[in-house]
Amino acid sequence: MPRFHFDIQENGRLIADDEGREFAGGEEVRKEAVATGASIARDAFMAGSACRIVVDVREENAPFLKVSITLDVEEPAKA
């Protein structure tokens, strides 16, 4: 089975996945990437430690897919 690595970027800071995980197919990898990004984004956004999370998935050393989650809060101007 192919090995996929999920490298995480929080506001540009890279957390490399040197170990990776084996997956049977691309749909499983996609679901895991979205779930991973959502989980990290929720924690980082609530803590205020990041406003952008990117999960770069690579199959060995080749790019496979990228999930990007951005928090953009707009508040109306106070009168």
N, CA, C and O atoms as a Maestro MAE file, in Angstrom:
{
 s_m_m2io_version
 :::
 2.0.0
}

f_m_ct {
 s_m_title
 :::
 protein
 m_atom[316] {
  # First column is atom index #
  i_m_mmod_type
  r_m_x_coord
  r_m_y_coord
  r_m_z_coord
  i_m_residue_number
  s_m_chain_name
  s_m_pdb_residue_name
  s_m_pdb_atom_name
  i_m_atomic_number
  :::
  1 25 0.836 -1.187 0.000 1 A "MET " " N  " 7
  2 3 0.000 0.000 0.000 1 A "MET " " CA " 6
  3 2 0.879 1.249 0.000 1 A "MET " " C  " 6
  4 15 1.949 1.270 0.609 1 A "MET " " O  " 8
  5 25 0.412 2.288 -0.692 2 A "PRO " " N  " 7
  6 3 1.187 3.529 -0.726 2 A "PRO " " CA " 6
  7 2 1.164 4.246 0.620 2 A "PRO " " C  " 6
  8 15 0.190 4.162 1.368 2 A "PRO " " O  " 8
  9 25 2.246 4.948 0.912 3 A "ARG " " N  " 7
  10 3 2.388 5.709 2.159 3 A "ARG " " CA " 6
  11 2 2.189 7.198 1.850 3 A "ARG " " C  " 6
  12 15 2.786 7.750 0.926 3 A "ARG " " O  " 8
  13 25 1.331 7.823 2.655 4 A "PHE " " N  " 7
  14 3 1.010 9.236 2.482 4 A "PHE " " CA " 6
  15 2 1.459 10.016 3.707 4 A "PHE " " C  " 6
  16 15 1.339 9.547 4.839 4 A "PHE " " O  " 8
  17 25 1.975 11.212 3.461 5 A "HIS " " N  " 7
  18 3 2.459 12.090 4.524 5 A "HIS " " CA " 6
  19 2 1.573 13.330 4.569 5 A "HIS " " C  " 6
  20 15 1.246 13.910 3.534 5 A "HIS " " O  " 8
  21 25 1.187 13.732 5.789 6 A "PHE " " N  " 7
  22 3 0.303 14.869 5.999 6 A "PHE " " CA " 6
  23 2 1.103 15.983 6.670 6 A "PHE " " C  " 6
  24 15 1.190 16.037 7.897 6 A "PHE " " O  " 8
  25 25 1.682 16.862 5.870 7 A "ASP " " N  " 7
  26 3 2.444 18.000 6.393 7 A "ASP " " CA " 6
  27 2 1.464 19.120 6.721 7 A "ASP " " C  " 6
  28 15 0.590 19.442 5.917 7 A "ASP " " O  " 8
  29 25 1.612 19.708 7.895 8 A "ILE " " N  " 7
  30 3 0.694 20.737 8.375 8 A "ILE " " CA " 6
  31 2 1.406 22.088 8.385 8 A "ILE " " C  " 6
  32 15 2.566 22.196 8.784 8 A "ILE " " O  " 8
  33 25 0.681 23.118 7.934 9 A "GLN " " N  " 7
  34 3 1.173 24.492 8.038 9 A "GLN " " CA " 6
  35 2 0.164 25.297 8.848 9 A "GLN " " C  " 6
  36 15 -1.019 25.345 8.510 9 A "GLN " " O  " 8
  37 25 0.635 25.921 9.906 10 A "GLU " " N  " 7
  38 3 -0.190 26.830 10.707 10 A "GLU " " CA " 6
  39 2 0.395 28.223 10.555 10 A "GLU " " C  " 6
  40 15 1.489 28.498 11.048 10 A "GLU " " O  " 8
  41 25 -0.335 29.110 9.869 11 A "ASN " " N  " 7
  42 3 0.149 30.473 9.620 11 A "ASN " " CA " 6
  43 2 1.559 30.461 9.032 11 A "ASN " " C  " 6
  44 15 2.369 31.325 9.366 11 A "ASN " " O  " 8
  45 25 1.860 29.505 8.171 12 A "GLY " " N  " 7
  46 3 3.157 29.438 7.515 12 A "GLY " " CA " 6
  47 2 4.200 28.600 8.231 12 A "GLY " " C  " 6
  48 15 5.245 28.306 7.651 12 A "GLY " " O  " 8
  49 25 3.949 28.203 9.476 13 A "ARG " " N  " 7
  50 3 4.884 27.351 10.222 13 A "ARG " " CA " 6
  51 2 4.652 25.892 9.825 13 A "ARG " " C  " 6
  52 15 3.534 25.388 9.934 13 A "ARG " " O  " 8
  53 25 5.701 25.218 9.367 14 A "LEU " " N  " 7
  54 3 5.592 23.854 8.855 14 A "LEU " " CA " 6
  55 2 5.818 22.828 9.955 14 A "LEU " " C  " 6
  56 15 6.770 22.917 10.730 14 A "LEU " " O  " 8
  57 25 4.911 21.844 10.004 15 A "ILE " " N  " 7
  58 3 5.058 20.679 10.870 15 A "ILE " " CA " 6
  59 2 5.079 19.483 9.925 15 A "ILE " " C  " 6
  60 15 4.034 19.036 9.451 15 A "ILE " " O  " 8
  61 25 6.275 18.970 9.656 16 A "ALA " " N  " 7
  62 3 6.446 17.900 8.665 16 A "ALA " " CA " 6
  63 2 6.057 16.542 9.249 16 A "ALA " " C  " 6
  64 15 6.330 16.242 10.411 16 A "ALA " " O  " 8
  65 25 5.420 15.742 8.422 17 A "ASP " " N  " 7
  66 3 5.058 14.372 8.779 17 A "ASP " " CA " 6
  67 2 6.105 13.447 8.169 17 A "ASP " " C  " 6
  68 15 5.992 13.058 7.007 17 A "ASP " " O  " 8
  69 25 7.108 13.101 8.942 18 A "ASP " " N  " 7
  70 3 8.189 12.257 8.439 18 A "ASP " " CA " 6
  71 2 7.814 10.778 8.386 18 A "ASP " " C  " 6
  72 15 8.395 10.017 7.613 18 A "ASP " " O  " 8
  73 25 6.845 10.371 9.207 19 A "GLU " " N  " 7
  74 3 6.470 8.965 9.298 19 A "GLU " " CA " 6
  75 2 5.453 8.540 8.243 19 A "GLU " " C  " 6
  76 15 5.656 7.539 7.554 19 A "GLU " " O  " 8
  77 25 4.366 9.290 8.112 20 A "GLY " " N  " 7
  78 3 3.318 8.968 7.147 20 A "GLY " " CA " 6
  79 2 2.470 7.789 7.574 20 A "GLY " " C  " 6
  80 15 2.724 7.149 8.594 20 A "GLY " " O  " 8
  81 25 1.448 7.516 6.761 21 A "ARG " " N  " 7
  82 3 0.535 6.397 7.006 21 A "ARG " " CA " 6
  83 2 0.176 5.748 5.687 21 A "ARG " " C  " 6
  84 15 0.183 6.395 4.640 21 A "ARG " " O  " 8
  85 25 -0.135 4.476 5.745 22 A "GLU " " N  " 7
  86 3 -0.531 3.744 4.539 22 A "GLU " " CA " 6
  87 2 -2.045 3.811 4.371 22 A "GLU " " C  " 6
  88 15 -2.799 3.666 5.333 22 A "GLU " " O  " 8
  89 25 -2.474 4.030 3.137 23 A "PHE " " N  " 7
  90 3 -3.886 4.058 2.784 23 A "PHE " " CA " 6
  91 2 -4.080 3.249 1.515 23 A "PHE " " C  " 6
  92 15 -3.199 3.204 0.657 23 A "PHE " " O  " 8
  93 25 -5.236 2.612 1.401 24 A "ALA " " N  " 7
  94 3 -5.529 1.788 0.234 24 A "ALA " " CA " 6
  95 2 -5.910 2.626 -0.986 24 A "ALA " " C  " 6
  96 15 -5.592 2.264 -2.119 24 A "ALA " " O  " 8
  97 25 -6.601 3.759 -0.744 25 A "GLY " " N  " 7
  98 3 -7.064 4.533 -1.885 25 A "GLY " " CA " 6
  99 2 -7.124 6.017 -1.632 25 A "GLY " " C  " 6
  100 15 -7.028 6.476 -0.494 25 A "GLY " " O  " 8
  101 25 -7.285 6.767 -2.715 26 A "GLY " " N  " 7
  102 3 -7.275 8.220 -2.660 26 A "GLY " " CA " 6
  103 2 -8.439 8.823 -1.902 26 A "GLY " " C  " 6
  104 15 -8.281 9.869 -1.273 26 A "GLY " " O  " 8
  105 25 -9.618 8.188 -1.943 27 A "GLU " " N  " 7
  106 3 -10.778 8.720 -1.230 27 A "GLU " " CA " 6
  107 2 -10.546 8.679 0.279 27 A "GLU " " C  " 6
  108 15 -10.941 9.605 0.989 27 A "GLU " " O  " 8
  109 25 -9.918 7.629 0.770 28 A "GLU " " N  " 7
  110 3 -9.586 7.537 2.198 28 A "GLU " " CA " 6
  111 2 -8.603 8.638 2.586 28 A "GLU " " C  " 6
  112 15 -8.726 9.240 3.653 28 A "GLU " " O  " 8
  113 25 -7.642 8.895 1.730 29 A "VAL " " N  " 7
  114 3 -6.646 9.938 1.988 29 A "VAL " " CA " 6
  115 2 -7.324 11.301 2.033 29 A "VAL " " C  " 6
  116 15 -7.030 12.115 2.909 29 A "VAL " " O  " 8
  117 25 -8.225 11.550 1.096 30 A "ARG " " N  " 7
  118 3 -8.947 12.824 1.046 30 A "ARG " " CA " 6
  119 2 -9.747 13.040 2.329 30 A "ARG " " C  " 6
  120 15 -9.684 14.115 2.924 30 A "ARG " " O  " 8
  121 25 -10.491 12.038 2.752 31 A "LYS " " N  " 7
  122 3 -11.297 12.149 3.970 31 A "LYS " " CA " 6
  123 2 -10.417 12.412 5.191 31 A "LYS " " C  " 6
  124 15 -10.760 13.235 6.040 31 A "LYS " " O  " 8
  125 25 -9.299 11.725 5.277 32 A "GLU " " N  " 7
  126 3 -8.385 11.913 6.408 32 A "GLU " " CA " 6
  127 2 -7.786 13.310 6.396 32 A "GLU " " C  " 6
  128 15 -7.634 13.924 7.452 32 A "GLU " " O  " 8
  129 25 -7.444 13.823 5.217 33 A "ALA " " N  " 7
  130 3 -6.870 15.162 5.108 33 A "ALA " " CA " 6
  131 2 -7.878 16.226 5.546 33 A "ALA " " C  " 6
  132 15 -7.518 17.166 6.254 33 A "ALA " " O  " 8
  133 25 -9.129 16.083 5.130 34 A "VAL " " N  " 7
  134 3 -10.164 17.042 5.519 34 A "VAL " " CA " 6
  135 2 -10.424 16.957 7.022 34 A "VAL " " C  " 6
  136 15 -10.530 17.987 7.687 34 A "VAL " " O  " 8
  137 25 -10.528 15.751 7.560 35 A "ALA " " N  " 7
  138 3 -10.766 15.576 8.996 35 A "ALA " " CA " 6
  139 2 -9.606 16.129 9.819 35 A "ALA " " C  " 6
  140 15 -9.820 16.780 10.841 35 A "ALA " " O  " 8
  141 25 -8.394 15.871 9.377 36 A "THR " " N  " 7
  142 3 -7.211 16.377 10.081 36 A "THR " " CA " 6
  143 2 -7.193 17.904 10.069 36 A "THR " " C  " 6
  144 15 -6.983 18.535 11.106 36 A "THR " " O  " 8
  145 25 -7.411 18.491 8.903 37 A "GLY " " N  " 7
  146 3 -7.424 19.945 8.790 37 A "GLY " " CA " 6
  147 2 -8.514 20.578 9.642 37 A "GLY " " C  " 6
  148 15 -8.276 21.580 10.315 37 A "GLY " " O  " 8
  149 25 -9.709 19.996 9.614 38 A "ALA " " N  " 7
  150 3 -10.823 20.542 10.385 38 A "ALA " " CA " 6
  151 2 -10.545 20.480 11.882 38 A "ALA " " C  " 6
  152 15 -10.844 21.427 12.609 38 A "ALA " " O  " 8
  153 25 -9.982 19.382 12.340 39 A "SER " " N  " 7
  154 3 -9.686 19.214 13.759 39 A "SER " " CA " 6
  155 2 -8.631 20.214 14.225 39 A "SER " " C  " 6
  156 15 -8.793 20.864 15.258 39 A "SER " " O  " 8
  157 25 -7.562 20.329 13.463 40 A "ILE " " N  " 7
  158 3 -6.495 21.269 13.816 40 A "ILE " " CA " 6
  159 2 -6.999 22.707 13.737 40 A "ILE " " C  " 6
  160 15 -6.702 23.526 14.607 40 A "ILE " " O  " 8
  161 25 -7.766 23.008 12.682 41 A "ALA " " N  " 7
  162 3 -8.287 24.364 12.503 41 A "ALA " " CA " 6
  163 2 -9.202 24.748 13.659 41 A "ALA " " C  " 6
  164 15 -9.114 25.862 14.174 41 A "ALA " " O  " 8
  165 25 -10.064 23.853 14.064 42 A "ARG " " N  " 7
  166 3 -10.983 24.166 15.165 42 A "ARG " " CA " 6
  167 2 -10.198 24.551 16.414 42 A "ARG " " C  " 6
  168 15 -10.477 25.579 17.032 42 A "ARG " " O  " 8
  169 25 -9.228 23.739 16.784 43 A "ASP " " N  " 7
  170 3 -8.435 24.021 17.982 43 A "ASP " " CA " 6
  171 2 -7.637 25.317 17.844 43 A "ASP " " C  " 6
  172 15 -7.613 26.135 18.763 43 A "ASP " " O  " 8
  173 25 -6.986 25.503 16.698 44 A "ALA " " N  " 7
  174 3 -6.143 26.690 16.492 44 A "ALA " " CA " 6
  175 2 -6.989 27.960 16.407 44 A "ALA " " C  " 6
  176 15 -6.604 28.998 16.946 44 A "ALA " " O  " 8
  177 25 -8.134 27.882 15.736 45 A "PHE " " N  " 7
  178 3 -8.985 29.057 15.595 45 A "PHE " " CA " 6
  179 2 -9.584 29.461 16.945 45 A "PHE " " C  " 6
  180 15 -9.643 30.647 17.267 45 A "PHE " " O  " 8
  181 25 -10.019 28.495 17.718 46 A "MET " " N  " 7
  182 3 -10.602 28.798 19.029 46 A "MET " " CA " 6
  183 2 -9.549 29.368 19.976 46 A "MET " " C  " 6
  184 15 -9.852 30.251 20.777 46 A "MET " " O  " 8
  185 25 -8.325 28.874 19.891 47 A "ALA " " N  " 7
  186 3 -7.246 29.364 20.751 47 A "ALA " " CA " 6
  187 2 -6.687 30.697 20.261 47 A "ALA " " C  " 6
  188 15 -5.991 31.393 21.000 47 A "ALA " " O  " 8
  189 25 -6.992 31.046 19.018 48 A "GLY " " N  " 7
  190 3 -6.471 32.279 18.441 48 A "GLY " " CA " 6
  191 2 -5.012 32.169 18.015 48 A "GLY " " C  " 6
  192 15 -4.346 33.182 17.801 48 A "GLY " " O  " 8
  193 25 -4.521 30.946 17.892 49 A "SER " " N  " 7
  194 3 -3.108 30.754 17.548 49 A "SER " " CA " 6
  195 2 -2.842 30.738 16.047 49 A "SER " " C  " 6
  196 15 -1.689 30.817 15.624 49 A "SER " " O  " 8
  197 25 -3.889 30.637 15.242 50 A "ALA " " N  " 7
  198 3 -3.714 30.604 13.781 50 A "ALA " " CA " 6
  199 2 -5.001 31.058 13.111 50 A "ALA " " C  " 6
  200 15 -6.084 30.959 13.688 50 A "ALA " " O  " 8
  201 25 -4.874 31.557 11.889 51 A "CYS " " N  " 7
  202 3 -6.049 31.907 11.097 51 A "CYS " " CA " 6
  203 2 -6.046 31.175 9.751 51 A "CYS " " C  " 6
  204 15 -6.962 31.332 8.945 51 A "CYS " " O  " 8
  205 25 -4.997 30.372 9.523 52 A "ARG " " N  " 7
  206 3 -4.923 29.592 8.283 52 A "ARG " " CA " 6
  207 2 -4.219 28.276 8.563 52 A "ARG " " C  " 6
  208 15 -3.126 28.243 9.128 52 A "ARG " " O  " 8
  209 25 -4.867 27.192 8.155 53 A "ILE " " N  " 7
  210 3 -4.322 25.850 8.300 53 A "ILE " " CA " 6
  211 2 -4.281 25.211 6.916 53 A "ILE " " C  " 6
  212 15 -5.260 25.259 6.172 53 A "ILE " " O  " 8
  213 25 -3.148 24.616 6.580 54 A "VAL " " N  " 7
  214 3 -3.004 23.901 5.308 54 A "VAL " " CA " 6
  215 2 -2.488 22.503 5.605 54 A "VAL " " C  " 6
  216 15 -1.524 22.320 6.349 54 A "VAL " " O  " 8
  217 25 -3.155 21.518 5.005 55 A "VAL " " N  " 7
  218 3 -2.685 20.139 5.081 55 A "VAL " " CA " 6
  219 2 -2.192 19.782 3.683 55 A "VAL " " C  " 6
  220 15 -2.986 19.637 2.754 55 A "VAL " " O  " 8
  221 25 -0.880 19.642 3.544 56 A "ASP " " N  " 7
  222 3 -0.269 19.236 2.276 56 A "ASP " " CA " 6
  223 2 -0.037 17.737 2.345 56 A "ASP " " C  " 6
  224 15 0.748 17.254 3.161 56 A "ASP " " O  " 8
  225 25 -0.723 17.012 1.486 57 A "VAL " " N  " 7
  226 3 -0.574 15.558 1.474 57 A "VAL " " CA " 6
  227 2 0.336 15.180 0.316 57 A "VAL " " C  " 6
  228 15 0.163 15.631 -0.816 57 A "VAL " " O  " 8
  229 25 1.309 14.339 0.637 58 A "ARG " " N  " 7
  230 3 2.199 13.851 -0.418 58 A "ARG " " CA " 6
  231 2 2.265 12.326 -0.350 58 A "ARG " " C  " 6
  232 15 2.220 11.726 0.724 58 A "ARG " " O  " 8
  233 25 2.370 11.734 -1.511 59 A "GLU " " N  " 7
  234 3 2.571 10.290 -1.619 59 A "GLU " " CA " 6
  235 2 4.063 10.094 -1.826 59 A "GLU " " C  " 6
  236 15 4.609 10.371 -2.894 59 A "GLU " " O  " 8
  237 25 4.705 9.607 -0.770 60 A "GLU " " N  " 7
  238 3 6.171 9.582 -0.704 60 A "GLU " " CA " 6
  239 2 6.651 11.022 -0.885 60 A "GLU " " C  " 6
  240 15 6.442 11.831 0.020 60 A "GLU " " O  " 8
  241 25 7.280 11.383 -2.001 61 A "ASN " " N  " 7
  242 3 7.757 12.765 -2.181 61 A "ASN " " CA " 6
  243 2 6.989 13.535 -3.238 61 A "ASN " " C  " 6
  244 15 7.350 14.667 -3.558 61 A "ASN " " O  " 8
  245 25 5.938 12.945 -3.784 62 A "ALA " " N  " 7
  246 3 5.160 13.609 -4.829 62 A "ALA " " CA " 6
  247 2 3.900 14.242 -4.239 62 A "ALA " " C  " 6
  248 15 3.214 13.596 -3.447 62 A "ALA " " O  " 8
  249 25 3.574 15.493 -4.602 63 A "PRO " " N  " 7
  250 3 2.343 16.116 -4.107 63 A "PRO " " CA " 6
  251 2 1.122 15.290 -4.503 63 A "PRO " " C  " 6
  252 15 1.047 14.774 -5.618 63 A "PRO " " O  " 8
  253 25 0.167 15.170 -3.581 64 A "PHE " " N  " 7
  254 3 -1.046 14.390 -3.841 64 A "PHE " " CA " 6
  255 2 -2.295 15.270 -3.776 64 A "PHE " " C  " 6
  256 15 -3.101 15.267 -4.707 64 A "PHE " " O  " 8
  257 25 -2.462 16.025 -2.682 65 A "LEU " " N  " 7
  258 3 -3.554 16.991 -2.580 65 A "LEU " " CA " 6
  259 2 -3.262 17.973 -1.459 65 A "LEU " " C  " 6
  260 15 -2.381 17.753 -0.628 65 A "LEU " " O  " 8
  261 25 -4.029 19.074 -1.454 66 A "LYS " " N  " 7
  262 3 -3.849 20.114 -0.446 66 A "LYS " " CA " 6
  263 2 -5.224 20.532 0.062 66 A "LYS " " C  " 6
  264 15 -6.139 20.772 -0.725 66 A "LYS " " O  " 8
  265 25 -5.360 20.618 1.384 67 A "VAL " " N  " 7
  266 3 -6.571 21.127 2.018 67 A "VAL " " CA " 6
  267 2 -6.188 22.411 2.736 67 A "VAL " " C  " 6
  268 15 -5.270 22.423 3.556 67 A "VAL " " O  " 8
  269 25 -6.894 23.493 2.425 68 A "SER " " N  " 7
  270 3 -6.606 24.789 3.024 68 A "SER " " CA " 6
  271 2 -7.858 25.299 3.727 68 A "SER " " C  " 6
  272 15 -8.933 25.348 3.128 68 A "SER " " O  " 8
  273 25 -7.719 25.680 5.004 69 A "ILE " " N  " 7
  274 3 -8.843 26.183 5.784 69 A "ILE " " CA " 6
  275 2 -8.431 27.535 6.367 69 A "ILE " " C  " 6
  276 15 -7.416 27.646 7.054 69 A "ILE " " O  " 8
  277 25 -9.237 28.561 6.078 70 A "THR " " N  " 7
  278 3 -8.919 29.915 6.517 70 A "THR " " CA " 6
  279 2 -10.067 30.481 7.343 70 A "THR " " C  " 6
  280 15 -11.239 30.309 7.008 70 A "THR " " O  " 8
  281 25 -9.709 31.150 8.414 71 A "LEU " " N  " 7
  282 3 -10.690 31.837 9.249 71 A "LEU " " CA " 6
  283 2 -10.651 33.315 8.898 71 A "LEU " " C  " 6
  284 15 -9.601 33.956 8.945 71 A "LEU " " O  " 8
  285 25 -11.817 33.841 8.546 72 A "ASP " " N  " 7
  286 3 -11.918 35.261 8.222 72 A "ASP " " CA " 6
  287 2 -13.119 35.819 8.986 72 A "ASP " " C  " 6
  288 15 -14.263 35.530 8.632 72 A "ASP " " O  " 8
  289 25 -12.878 36.597 10.006 73 A "VAL " " N  " 7
  290 3 -13.942 37.159 10.837 73 A "VAL " " CA " 6
  291 2 -14.107 38.619 10.475 73 A "VAL " " C  " 6
  292 15 -13.147 39.389 10.508 73 A "VAL " " O  " 8
  293 25 -15.330 39.000 10.128 74 A "GLU " " N  " 7
  294 3 -15.641 40.394 9.822 74 A "GLU " " CA " 6
  295 2 -16.673 40.891 10.822 74 A "GLU " " C  " 6
  296 15 -17.732 40.286 10.991 74 A "GLU " " O  " 8
  297 25 -16.359 41.988 11.478 75 A "GLU " " N  " 7
  298 3 -17.281 42.586 12.431 75 A "GLU " " CA " 6
  299 2 -17.701 43.949 11.884 75 A "GLU " " C  " 6
  300 15 -16.873 44.688 11.351 75 A "GLU " " O  " 8
  301 25 -18.978 44.279 12.015 76 A "PRO " " N  " 7
  302 3 -19.405 45.591 11.523 76 A "PRO " " CA " 6
  303 2 -18.780 46.717 12.352 76 A "PRO " " C  " 6
  304 15 -18.512 46.560 13.543 76 A "PRO " " O  " 8
  305 25 -18.563 47.830 11.702 77 A "ALA " " N  " 7
  306 3 -17.999 48.998 12.390 77 A "ALA " " CA " 6
  307 2 -18.984 49.483 13.432 77 A "ALA " " C  " 6
  308 15 -20.192 49.520 13.195 77 A "ALA " " O  " 8
  309 25 -18.464 49.852 14.578 78 A "LYS " " N  " 7
  310 3 -19.301 50.374 15.670 78 A "LYS " " CA " 6
  311 2 -19.598 51.849 15.404 78 A "LYS " " C  " 6
  312 15 -18.722 52.619 15.009 78 A "LYS " " O  " 8
  313 25 -20.822 52.207 15.624 79 A "ALA " " N  " 7
  314 3 -21.219 53.606 15.399 79 A "ALA " " CA " 6
  315 2 -20.898 54.491 16.578 79 A "ALA " " C  " 6
  316 15 -21.171 55.691 16.541 79 A "ALA " " O  " 8
  :::
 }
 m_bond[315] {
  # First column is bond index #
  i_m_from
  i_m_to
  i_m_order
  :::
  1 1 2 1
  2 2 3 1
  3 3 4 2
  4 3 5 1
  5 5 6 1
  6 6 7 1
  7 7 8 2
  8 7 9 1
  9 9 10 1
  10 10 11 1
  11 11 12 2
  12 11 13 1
  13 13 14 1
  14 14 15 1
  15 15 16 2
  16 15 17 1
  17 17 18 1
  18 18 19 1
  19 19 20 2
  20 19 21 1
  21 21 22 1
  22 22 23 1
  23 23 24 2
  24 23 25 1
  25 25 26 1
  26 26 27 1
  27 27 28 2
  28 27 29 1
  29 29 30 1
  30 30 31 1
  31 31 32 2
  32 31 33 1
  33 33 34 1
  34 34 35 1
  35 35 36 2
  36 35 37 1
  37 37 38 1
  38 38 39 1
  39 39 40 2
  40 39 41 1
  41 41 42 1
  42 42 43 1
  43 43 44 2
  44 43 45 1
  45 45 46 1
  46 46 47 1
  47 47 48 2
  48 47 49 1
  49 49 50 1
  50 50 51 1
  51 51 52 2
  52 51 53 1
  53 53 54 1
  54 54 55 1
  55 55 56 2
  56 55 57 1
  57 57 58 1
  58 58 59 1
  59 59 60 2
  60 59 61 1
  61 61 62 1
  62 62 63 1
  63 63 64 2
  64 63 65 1
  65 65 66 1
  66 66 67 1
  67 67 68 2
  68 67 69 1
  69 69 70 1
  70 70 71 1
  71 71 72 2
  72 71 73 1
  73 73 74 1
  74 74 75 1
  75 75 76 2
  76 75 77 1
  77 77 78 1
  78 78 79 1
  79 79 80 2
  80 79 81 1
  81 81 82 1
  82 82 83 1
  83 83 84 2
  84 83 85 1
  85 85 86 1
  86 86 87 1
  87 87 88 2
  88 87 89 1
  89 89 90 1
  90 90 91 1
  91 91 92 2
  92 91 93 1
  93 93 94 1
  94 94 95 1
  95 95 96 2
  96 95 97 1
  97 97 98 1
  98 98 99 1
  99 99 100 2
  100 99 101 1
  101 101 102 1
  102 102 103 1
  103 103 104 2
  104 103 105 1
  105 105 106 1
  106 106 107 1
  107 107 108 2
  108 107 109 1
  109 109 110 1
  110 110 111 1
  111 111 112 2
  112 111 113 1
  113 113 114 1
  114 114 115 1
  115 115 116 2
  116 115 117 1
  117 117 118 1
  118 118 119 1
  119 119 120 2
  120 119 121 1
  121 121 122 1
  122 122 123 1
  123 123 124 2
  124 123 125 1
  125 125 126 1
  126 126 127 1
  127 127 128 2
  128 127 129 1
  129 129 130 1
  130 130 131 1
  131 131 132 2
  132 131 133 1
  133 133 134 1
  134 134 135 1
  135 135 136 2
  136 135 137 1
  137 137 138 1
  138 138 139 1
  139 139 140 2
  140 139 141 1
  141 141 142 1
  142 142 143 1
  143 143 144 2
  144 143 145 1
  145 145 146 1
  146 146 147 1
  147 147 148 2
  148 147 149 1
  149 149 150 1
  150 150 151 1
  151 151 152 2
  152 151 153 1
  153 153 154 1
  154 154 155 1
  155 155 156 2
  156 155 157 1
  157 157 158 1
  158 158 159 1
  159 159 160 2
  160 159 161 1
  161 161 162 1
  162 162 163 1
  163 163 164 2
  164 163 165 1
  165 165 166 1
  166 166 167 1
  167 167 168 2
  168 167 169 1
  169 169 170 1
  170 170 171 1
  171 171 172 2
  172 171 173 1
  173 173 174 1
  174 174 175 1
  175 175 176 2
  176 175 177 1
  177 177 178 1
  178 178 179 1
  179 179 180 2
  180 179 181 1
  181 181 182 1
  182 182 183 1
  183 183 184 2
  184 183 185 1
  185 185 186 1
  186 186 187 1
  187 187 188 2
  188 187 189 1
  189 189 190 1
  190 190 191 1
  191 191 192 2
  192 191 193 1
  193 193 194 1
  194 194 195 1
  195 195 196 2
  196 195 197 1
  197 197 198 1
  198 198 199 1
  199 199 200 2
  200 199 201 1
  201 201 202 1
  202 202 203 1
  203 203 204 2
  204 203 205 1
  205 205 206 1
  206 206 207 1
  207 207 208 2
  208 207 209 1
  209 209 210 1
  210 210 211 1
  211 211 212 2
  212 211 213 1
  213 213 214 1
  214 214 215 1
  215 215 216 2
  216 215 217 1
  217 217 218 1
  218 218 219 1
  219 219 220 2
  220 219 221 1
  221 221 222 1
  222 222 223 1
  223 223 224 2
  224 223 225 1
  225 225 226 1
  226 226 227 1
  227 227 228 2
  228 227 229 1
  229 229 230 1
  230 230 231 1
  231 231 232 2
  232 231 233 1
  233 233 234 1
  234 234 235 1
  235 235 236 2
  236 235 237 1
  237 237 238 1
  238 238 239 1
  239 239 240 2
  240 239 241 1
  241 241 242 1
  242 242 243 1
  243 243 244 2
  244 243 245 1
  245 245 246 1
  246 246 247 1
  247 247 248 2
  248 247 249 1
  249 249 250 1
  250 250 251 1
  251 251 252 2
  252 251 253 1
  253 253 254 1
  254 254 255 1
  255 255 256 2
  256 255 257 1
  257 257 258 1
  258 258 259 1
  259 259 260 2
  260 259 261 1
  261 261 262 1
  262 262 263 1
  263 263 264 2
  264 263 265 1
  265 265 266 1
  266 266 267 1
  267 267 268 2
  268 267 269 1
  269 269 270 1
  270 270 271 1
  271 271 272 2
  272 271 273 1
  273 273 274 1
  274 274 275 1
  275 275 276 2
  276 275 277 1
  277 277 278 1
  278 278 279 1
  279 279 280 2
  280 279 281 1
  281 281 282 1
  282 282 283 1
  283 283 284 2
  284 283 285 1
  285 285 286 1
  286 286 287 1
  287 287 288 2
  288 287 289 1
  289 289 290 1
  290 290 291 1
  291 291 292 2
  292 291 293 1
  293 293 294 1
  294 294 295 1
  295 295 296 2
  296 295 297 1
  297 297 298 1
  298 298 299 1
  299 299 300 2
  300 299 301 1
  301 301 302 1
  302 302 303 1
  303 303 304 2
  304 303 305 1
  305 305 306 1
  306 306 307 1
  307 307 308 2
  308 307 309 1
  309 309 310 1
  310 310 311 1
  311 311 312 2
  312 311 313 1
  313 313 314 1
  314 314 315 1
  315 315 316 2
  :::
 }
}
